């Protein structure tokens, strides 16, 4: 009784005390109370107490629901029947409300049924038990109906701490009693005021997707009731839910699919199609229009294969969807975006007249709409074919371009049409010769409004492969390049023009090798910021890459001169900065210099800030990738520098650069033994606890990425080294780091060690590997099991699982281990017990000196 009074006092303080600090204290106390064993009895007592107020009833019903879901195993087995009877009494007590309390009690009873088998429940399981209760006590039917509604929903409720096998068994129990459940609901249809509740329960049971034949459902009273409710003056939300579930049900594989369910489909579709006229009925409530839209969208998504046949009947659905897609309200029109045939929604990608006045949030929403529509158009192209979709979209462009003569003209429709054409570029054939020449001709003549020019440039880049293949390619390219130069002269379109320039030079490099003078004129102007060019430093990198692509196709003598011309505007400003001395160098903003590093990799005396180092390492990385064995005379010096810099600055980019060197060419392995020992030994001194891994996840990530590359490219240097055992120990410390990439790299490193036996080269190192791994086998196993059972997020379970079953039959072990993982994670108490039994998770070991 004292504890009950304390709960009431805490609730009163939580909701009514003027001091926020008291609110917080009361909230923490109540949360702690909910996790205690006493919470069972106290919550039950207060729910039966006639003097409890609404706040107490809601809190205690939530507490009891949570305890049944998560902590049922706290109770002795003999407590089940008293608990079931008490919950049943509460369900009767609150059969008329309050609704929040009744719902919580209903969920608690359903959760209890998930835990307890039908045999242990008695009376043939919960559905038959419920049927008997409703027959004996018809006055409590509203409460029992809510329980019948939530029962199927608990199949997929993973808040319930049931074992995986029991969860699967519960689903089978419910599907086996589907007929009884539907009979209960059919009988309840006679109570007119319960019709909505009955239909909601029916929708819930349909989500189980149990294979009831369409011929049976087509004439079932519950289905007919839902269909008749569609035609009532006030559209029934429950009826819409039922029809929506029936549509999905007919397309579900578990129900037999469309062919088996055709009798039901033939009943549903005409009834839904009768609602089409209400889409434009201004007297209809917006929520009703949204509900009708949902049904048409469901039909489009579910019957896409039928619609793809092009039959007259299926085209009626298409026309209805196109009408929905053109609805002026975005949230209604967007409900069709999952349907591939909604091509006409391209009108939704048109810039609004007042786009310059849009707020940040409105502009963000507009862009998201364009991306969503682009996805729809790509889906359409994947089904209809890119060339067919292009023909449809070109009609819009042709119509819009005819009205777009100058920069003051209405440019918005033309821009929207081009956006759609650009979206489907990957689906249009490179040999398409009917429409694409017309598209190119049109876009070359469009006015150069900034937003329109931006989309023109992006469209040109998207069709660079077509331009290369097109028979008229050589004659079109100069005009195309002229437009891109114009685009680089306007701030809003300069970035798009630079990207398109790179794409054209990449795909049309052979055709452009004779146009170098014009290309270099563009390049020099953009890189040096001369003339009217507005290309930013970052976007100028696209031009560097573009010219590099073209130069690769030149004869050696011409290529040498072209390469010098390419490097000159990059080297000159760097030479000037170096000539002016360290004071000038250090006074410049880092980005003024690192952009040149990204262009050429040329800074060696800059202060070691992270951005500069990453740029330098990136330049070196590409030099190693491209030059390969031609780096032979400089690689040794580079490796010595890497060792010293990493030990001095502890920056992970040096580790990443080292990993690139491993992958560049096998000959590099001759230089790497000292690098391996120096880098890894220093890292093991840095990462001596889980706290250090948490503080330095980037170093951990790049360290073990490098270690994996050592195993693959030079096991002869790495595995026999003194640092190999130390790095294995280090990995065991950090497996459970709560950082996705670092944890992944560590797990991949261990997996690569276990997989040595699968490679011919790796087998010779198995004795060394085994001498390191086997003595640590129990620790590795314990930590991997801890990772599977809660120490790592479930999203990384697959990686840990691959390590745990390495060398074994995956199919035989993966399902049981996944079940073990679910069992051990089923609630906080179990997870804590499991993790405690697997401790110490944190290893503290001294690295080799």
Secondary structure as UniProt FT lines:
FT   HELIX           2..16
FT   HELIX           20..34
FT   HELIX           38..48
FT   TURN            50..51
FT   HELIX           54..71
FT   HELIX           72..74
FT   TURN            77..78
FT   HELIX           79..93
FT   TURN            94..96
FT   HELIX           99..115
FT   HELIX           118..121
FT   TURN            123..124
FT   HELIX           126..136
FT   HELIX           138..140
FT   HELIX           141..153
FT   HELIX           154..156
FT   TURN            158..159
FT   HELIX           164..176
FT   HELIX           178..188
FT   TURN            189..190
FT   HELIX           192..194
FT   HELIX           195..206
FT   TURN            207..208
FT   HELIX           214..218
FT   HELIX           221..230
FT   HELIX           237..251
FT   HELIX           253..255
FT   HELIX           257..260
FT   HELIX           262..273
FT   TURN            274..275
FT   HELIX           276..280
FT   TURN            282..283
FT   HELIX           286..302
FT   HELIX           304..307
FT   TURN            308..310
FT   HELIX           312..325
FT   HELIX           330..333
FT   HELIX           334..336
FT   TURN            337..338
FT   TURN            340..341
FT   HELIX           343..349
FT   TURN            353..354
FT   HELIX           355..357
FT   HELIX           360..384
FT   HELIX           386..401
FT   TURN            402..403
FT   TURN            407..408
FT   HELIX           412..423
FT   HELIX           425..427
FT   TURN            430..431
FT   HELIX           436..444
FT   HELIX           450..462
FT   HELIX           464..469
FT   TURN            471..472
FT   HELIX           473..488
FT   HELIX           491..507
FT   HELIX           509..512
FT   TURN            513..514
FT   HELIX           516..528
FT   TURN            531..532
FT   HELIX           537..551
FT   TURN            552..553
FT   HELIX           556..580
FT   HELIX           582..587
FT   HELIX           590..600
FT   HELIX           610..627
FT   HELIX           628..631
FT   HELIX           632..649
FT   HELIX           652..664
FT   HELIX           666..671
FT   HELIX           673..686
FT   HELIX           690..695
FT   HELIX           697..713
FT   HELIX           715..718
FT   TURN            719..720
FT   HELIX           723..734
FT   TURN            735..736
FT   HELIX           740..754
FT   HELIX           755..758
FT   TURN            760..761
FT   HELIX           762..765
FT   HELIX           766..773
FT   HELIX           774..776
FT   HELIX           777..786
FT   HELIX           787..791
FT   HELIX           794..796
FT   HELIX           797..804
FT   TURN            805..807
FT   HELIX           810..824
FT   HELIX           828..837
//
